[in-house]
Amino acid sequence: MTPFVVLVAKDFRLLLRDRAALLFLLLAPVVVISVAGFSLSAFYGGWEREESRYLLPVVDLDHSEISERFISSLGKSEGIQLIQVEAQEARRLVAETNRAGAALVIPEDFGLDFKKGESVCLTLWIDPVKHIEVLKIKGEVQRVRGGLVAAQVAGRIAVVEVLTYAGDVDFEAVMEDATELAGDLFERSVGLEEASLTSSGTHFNTFDQNVPGFGVTFLLLGMLMGVGLGLADEREWGMLYRLSASPVSASALVTGKVLSRCLVGVLQMLILFVFGHLAFAVCLGRSWLALGLVVVAVSFASSSLGLLIASLAPSRDSVLPLGTIAIMGMAAVGGCWWPITIEPQWLQTVAHLFPTAWAMEAFNDLMLRERQLRDVLPALGALATFGVLYWILGLGIFLRREVLSA
């Protein structure tokens, strides 16, 4: 047992001396757990109960006793913050401001046709990007719809069965006939149809989230290894110092490495999008030019981030732990791993301090909402700003360390 104890003690001593390994082992899980917990707190309705309520605009074109009763029952749902608005305002909240994932429209003569037993249909205007929010709202609407229809079906069945079996009651026949009649009436009574206000379809493909989300994540990781580790190796090998004697400046050499990896990142993202479109029917939107510009912008921001991490890391061994923690946090909070719309509003605001949130917002606007270049100009500007800022800071710190170490 003595050799075993000696080996274990030796490994523990080596681990305690390796600050980079300790940083990764202890800090990385804490960061990811915290970010994931805060991000999903609204979705699971945890300690932020108010944040888990989704805004639902309701357009009542009927104003009957039945429609008011329906709205009143829906307003008691814990997961919904219901407001009554006009049709134009409902469209604005869903399609323009993105504050609501869906809006419910109650048609004219809803109450009258319902009392007559005729088929009526509610309409749910939706934003497919907020598909999880839409599912929750749809579930609450279906619950209230079911209660309303059940009351109607029960009354009609009672009348029909009394007229059919009066004076000669066959309970088995009554139950069988009532069950069949209830099914027919329930399907024909109150329907619910969906209509997208932001795209040509209402169907959400899970790969519409995963392809750009994980594409951005692996783009960041690729830049960390390509730019971050590459520059750290060249710094430790003294290559940049030896190249300073050449006509090309050190700043030009570093910038060239960043731009070359940026082009590799653009190619990587384009291949992923083409693969996603061909293999999983991922929608690429209507403006390929806008999509290409967003890919270039996010690749530039990612390669510049790799430069910044390489500049801040005290040694090569600390590049991966420091970069991995930063990238995991950015990806999680920025909506790369799950829709950012399920996060609490305050965390969505914080997420826009990082390029990942702007990138995913642009991809969602182009691919799911089928918007144009002008609609993603703010996101393009933000990504370009992040890229330039990271490049300036990273280049300045990196060259300063080269001068001090020369």
C-alpha positions in Angstrom: 0.0 0.0 0.0 2.9 2.4 0.6 3.8 2.8 -3.2 0.1 3.4 -3.9 -0.2 6.1 -1.2 3.0 7.8 -2.5 1.7 7.9 -6.0 -1.7 9.3 -4.9 0.0 12.0 -2.8 2.4 12.9 -5.7 -0.5 13.4 -8.1 -2.4 15.5 -5.6 0.7 17.7 -5.1 1.1 18.1 -8.9 -2.6 19.0 -9.2 -2.4 21.6 -6.5 0.5 23.2 -8.3 -1.3 23.3 -11.6 -3.5 26.4 -11.3 -5.0 25.9 -14.8 -6.2 22.4 -14.0 -7.7 23.6 -10.7 -9.4 26.5 -12.4 -11.0 24.1 -14.9 -12.0 21.5 -12.4 -13.6 23.9 -9.9 -14.7 27.0 -11.7 -15.9 25.6 -15.0 -18.7 23.4 -13.4 -19.7 26.3 -11.1 -20.1 28.6 -14.1 -22.0 26.2 -16.2 -24.3 25.1 -13.4 -25.1 28.7 -12.4 -25.7 29.9 -16.0 -27.9 26.9 -16.8 -29.8 27.2 -13.5 -30.6 30.9 -14.1 -31.4 30.4 -17.7 -33.9 27.6 -17.1 -35.4 29.0 -14.0 -38.3 30.8 -15.8 -39.0 27.7 -17.9 -39.3 25.4 -14.9 -41.1 28.1 -12.8 -38.5 28.0 -10.0 -37.8 30.8 -7.6 -38.7 33.5 -10.2 -42.4 32.7 -10.4 -43.4 36.0 -12.0 -40.8 35.6 -14.8 -42.4 32.2 -15.7 -45.6 33.9 -16.8 -46.0 34.4 -20.6 -47.7 37.4 -22.0 -50.8 36.5 -24.0 -52.6 39.3 -25.9 -56.3 38.4 -26.6 -58.3 40.0 -29.3 -62.1 39.6 -28.6 -64.0 40.4 -31.8 -67.2 38.9 -30.3 -67.8 40.6 -27.0 -70.4 38.0 -26.0 -71.1 36.4 -22.6 -69.5 33.2 -23.9 -66.3 34.9 -25.0 -66.0 36.9 -21.8 -66.4 33.7 -19.8 -63.7 32.1 -21.9 -61.3 35.0 -21.3 -62.1 35.0 -17.6 -61.2 31.3 -17.3 -58.0 31.7 -19.3 -57.0 34.7 -17.2 -56.9 32.4 -14.1 -54.1 30.3 -15.6 -50.9 30.6 -13.5 -48.6 30.6 -16.4 -50.2 33.3 -18.4 -50.3 37.1 -18.1 -53.4 38.0 -20.2 -54.2 41.4 -21.7 -57.0 42.4 -24.0 -55.9 44.4 -27.0 -57.0 45.4 -30.5 -55.9 43.2 -33.4 -53.2 45.7 -34.6 -51.6 45.9 -31.2 -51.6 42.1 -30.9 -49.8 41.8 -34.2 -47.3 44.4 -33.1 -46.6 42.5 -29.8 -46.0 39.2 -31.6 -44.4 40.2 -35.0 -42.6 43.5 -34.3 -41.6 43.8 -30.6 -41.3 40.0 -30.0 -42.7 40.6 -26.5 -45.3 37.9 -26.9 -44.9 34.4 -28.5 -48.6 34.2 -29.4 -51.9 36.1 -29.5 -55.4 34.6 -29.3 -58.2 35.8 -31.6 -61.8 35.1 -30.7 -63.9 35.6 -33.9 -67.1 37.4 -34.4 -70.3 35.6 -33.6 -68.3 33.1 -31.5 -70.9 33.1 -28.7 -73.9 32.9 -31.0 -72.6 30.0 -33.1 -71.5 28.2 -29.9 -75.0 28.3 -28.5 -76.4 27.1 -31.8 -74.0 24.1 -31.6 -72.3 25.1 -34.8 -68.5 24.7 -35.3 -66.4 27.7 -34.3 -62.7 28.2 -34.4 -60.3 30.2 -32.4 -57.1 31.5 -34.0 -53.7 31.6 -32.4 -51.2 34.0 -34.0 -47.7 32.7 -33.2 -44.0 33.5 -33.6 -42.4 30.1 -34.4 -39.1 31.2 -32.8 -40.8 31.1 -29.4 -42.0 27.6 -29.9 -41.7 26.5 -26.3 -43.7 29.5 -25.2 -46.3 28.8 -27.8 -46.6 25.2 -26.6 -47.3 26.3 -23.0 -49.8 28.9 -24.1 -51.5 26.5 -26.5 -51.8 24.0 -23.6 -53.6 26.5 -21.4 -55.9 27.6 -24.2 -56.7 23.9 -24.9 -57.5 23.3 -21.2 -60.0 26.2 -21.1 -61.4 25.2 -24.5 -61.9 21.7 -23.2 -63.9 22.9 -20.2 -66.1 25.1 -22.4 -66.8 22.3 -24.9 -67.5 19.8 -22.2 -70.3 21.9 -20.9 -71.8 22.2 -24.3 -71.4 18.6 -25.2 -73.0 17.4 -21.9 -76.1 19.6 -22.5 -76.6 18.4 -26.0 -76.1 14.8 -25.1 -78.7 15.0 -22.4 -81.3 16.4 -24.8 -80.5 13.9 -27.5 -80.5 10.9 -25.2 -83.8 11.8 -23.5 -85.5 12.3 -26.8 -84.1 9.0 -28.1 -84.6 6.7 -25.2 -87.5 8.2 -23.3 -89.8 5.5 -21.9 -87.5 2.7 -22.8 -84.1 3.1 -21.2 -81.3 0.8 -22.2 -78.4 2.0 -20.1 -75.7 0.2 -22.0 -77.0 1.6 -25.3 -77.2 5.1 -23.8 -73.6 4.9 -22.6 -72.3 3.6 -26.0 -74.3 6.1 -28.0 -73.4 9.0 -25.7 -69.7 8.2 -25.9 -69.7 8.2 -29.7 -71.8 11.4 -29.8 -69.5 13.2 -27.3 -66.4 12.4 -29.5 -68.1 13.8 -32.6 -69.4 16.9 -30.8 -66.1 17.7 -29.1 -64.2 17.6 -32.4 -66.7 19.8 -34.2 -67.5 22.3 -31.4 -64.5 24.6 -30.8 -61.4 24.3 -33.0 -58.0 26.0 -32.6 -55.9 26.9 -35.6 -52.4 28.4 -35.7 -51.2 31.2 -38.0 -47.6 32.5 -38.1 -47.2 36.3 -38.2 -43.5 36.1 -38.8 -42.9 33.4 -41.4 -44.6 31.3 -44.0 -45.1 28.3 -41.8 -46.0 27.4 -38.2 -43.9 24.2 -37.9 -40.7 24.3 -35.8 -37.8 22.0 -36.7 -35.6 21.3 -33.7 -32.5 21.5 -36.0 -33.5 25.1 -36.6 -32.2 25.7 -33.1 -29.4 23.1 -33.0 -27.6 23.8 -36.3 -26.9 27.5 -35.7 -26.6 27.1 -31.9 -24.1 24.3 -31.8 -22.4 25.7 -34.9 -21.6 28.9 -33.0 -20.4 26.9 -30.0 -18.0 24.8 -32.0 -16.9 27.9 -34.0 -15.9 29.5 -30.7 -14.1 26.3 -29.6 -12.3 26.0 -32.9 -11.1 29.6 -32.6 -9.9 29.0 -29.1 -7.7 26.1 -30.3 -6.7 27.6 -33.6 -6.1 31.2 -32.6 -5.7 31.0 -28.8 -3.5 27.9 -28.6 -1.7 28.8 -31.8 -0.6 32.2 -30.6 0.3 30.9 -27.2 2.6 28.3 -28.8 4.2 30.9 -31.0 4.7 33.2 -28.1 6.4 30.4 -26.0 8.5 29.3 -28.9 9.6 32.9 -29.5 8.6 32.8 -33.2 7.0 36.2 -33.1 10.1 37.7 -31.6 12.3 36.2 -34.3 9.9 37.3 -37.0 10.1 40.9 -35.7 13.4 41.2 -37.7 11.4 40.6 -40.9 9.8 43.5 -42.9 6.4 42.4 -41.6 5.3 43.9 -38.3 4.2 41.7 -35.4 0.8 43.3 -35.4 0.3 42.4 -39.1 1.4 38.8 -38.3 -1.1 38.5 -35.5 -3.9 40.1 -37.4 -3.2 37.8 -40.4 -3.5 34.8 -38.2 -6.8 36.1 -36.8 -8.2 36.8 -40.3 -7.0 33.5 -41.7 -8.8 31.6 -39.0 -11.8 33.8 -39.5 -12.0 32.6 -43.1 -11.8 29.0 -41.9 -14.6 29.7 -39.5 -16.8 31.1 -42.3 -16.2 28.0 -44.3 -17.0 25.8 -41.3 -20.3 27.6 -40.7 -21.4 27.5 -44.3 -20.7 23.8 -44.5 -22.8 23.2 -41.4 -25.7 25.3 -42.8 -25.6 23.5 -46.1 -25.5 20.1 -44.3 -28.4 21.1 -42.0 -30.5 22.3 -45.0 -29.9 19.1 -47.0 -30.0 16.5 -44.1 -32.6 18.1 -41.7 -34.5 20.5 -43.9 -33.3 23.5 -41.9 -34.7 26.7 -43.4 -32.0 29.2 -44.5 -34.4 32.1 -44.9 -35.0 34.4 -47.8 -31.8 36.5 -47.8 -28.7 34.4 -48.3 -26.7 37.6 -48.4 -27.8 38.6 -44.9 -27.1 35.1 -43.7 -23.6 35.2 -45.2 -22.8 38.5 -43.6 -23.9 37.3 -40.2 -21.7 34.2 -40.6 -18.7 36.5 -41.5 -19.4 38.8 -38.5 -19.8 36.1 -35.9 -16.6 34.3 -37.3 -14.7 37.6 -37.0 -15.9 38.1 -33.4 -15.0 34.5 -32.5 -11.5 34.7 -33.9 -10.9 38.0 -32.2 -12.1 36.5 -28.9 -9.5 33.7 -29.4 -6.8 36.4 -29.7 -8.1 38.1 -26.5 -8.0 34.9 -24.6 -4.5 34.1 -25.7 -3.4 37.6 -24.6 -5.0 37.3 -21.2 -3.9 33.7 -20.4 -0.8 33.7 -18.3 0.5 30.5 -20.0 -0.3 28.1 -22.7 -1.7 25.6 -20.1 -4.3 28.2 -19.0 -5.6 29.0 -22.5 -8.0 26.1 -22.6 -9.4 26.4 -19.0 -9.9 30.1 -19.3 -11.3 30.0 -22.8 -13.6 27.0 -22.2 -15.2 28.6 -19.1 -15.8 31.8 -21.1 -17.2 30.0 -24.2 -19.5 27.7 -22.2 -20.9 30.7 -20.3 -21.4 32.7 -23.5 -23.0 29.8 -25.3 -25.4 28.9 -22.6 -26.6 32.3 -21.7 -26.6 33.4 -25.4 -29.2 30.9 -26.5 -26.9 28.5 -28.3 -28.0 25.4 -26.3 -31.6 26.3 -25.8 -33.9 29.1 -27.0 -33.0 32.4 -25.3 -36.7 33.2 -25.0 -37.1 30.7 -22.2 -34.6 32.6 -20.0 -35.7 35.3 -17.5 -35.9 38.8 -19.0 -33.0 40.1 -16.9 -30.8 37.3 -18.1 -31.8 37.9 -21.8 -30.6 41.5 -21.3 -27.3 40.4 -19.7 -26.8 37.9 -22.6 -26.5 40.8 -25.1 -23.3 41.7 -23.4 -21.8 38.8 -25.4 -21.7 38.1 -29.2 -23.5 34.8 -28.9 -26.9 36.4 -28.1 -26.6 38.8 -31.1 -25.6 35.9 -33.4 -28.5 33.7 -32.4 -30.9 36.6 -32.6 -29.8 37.3 -36.2 -30.0 33.6 -37.2 -33.5 33.3 -35.7 -34.7 36.5 -37.5 -33.3 35.3 -40.8 -34.0 31.6 -40.7 -37.2 31.3 -38.7 -38.8 34.7 -39.0 -37.7 35.0 -42.7 -36.7 38.6 -42.3 -34.4 40.7 -44.5 -30.9 42.3 -44.2 -32.3 45.5 -42.8 -33.9 43.7 -39.9 -30.5 42.2 -38.7 -28.4 45.4 -39.1 -28.4 46.0 -35.4 -27.1 42.5 -34.7 -24.5 42.8 -37.5 -23.3 46.1 -36.0 -23.1 44.6 -32.5 -21.1 41.5 -33.8 -18.7 43.8 -35.8 -18.2 46.0 -32.7 -17.4 42.9 -30.5 -15.0 41.7 -33.1 -13.1 45.1 -33.4 -13.1 45.6 -29.6 -11.7 42.1 -28.9 -9.1 42.5 -31.7 -7.9 45.9 -30.4 -7.7 44.7 -26.8 -6.2 41.4 -27.6 -3.6 42.8 -30.0 -2.6 45.6 -27.6 -2.2 43.2 -24.6 -0.4 40.5 -26.8 2.1 43.0 -28.3 2.8 44.6 -24.9 3.6 41.2 -23.4 5.9 40.4 -26.3 7.8 43.7 -25.8 8.1 43.1 -22.0 9.3 39.5 -22.5 11.9 40.5 -25.2 
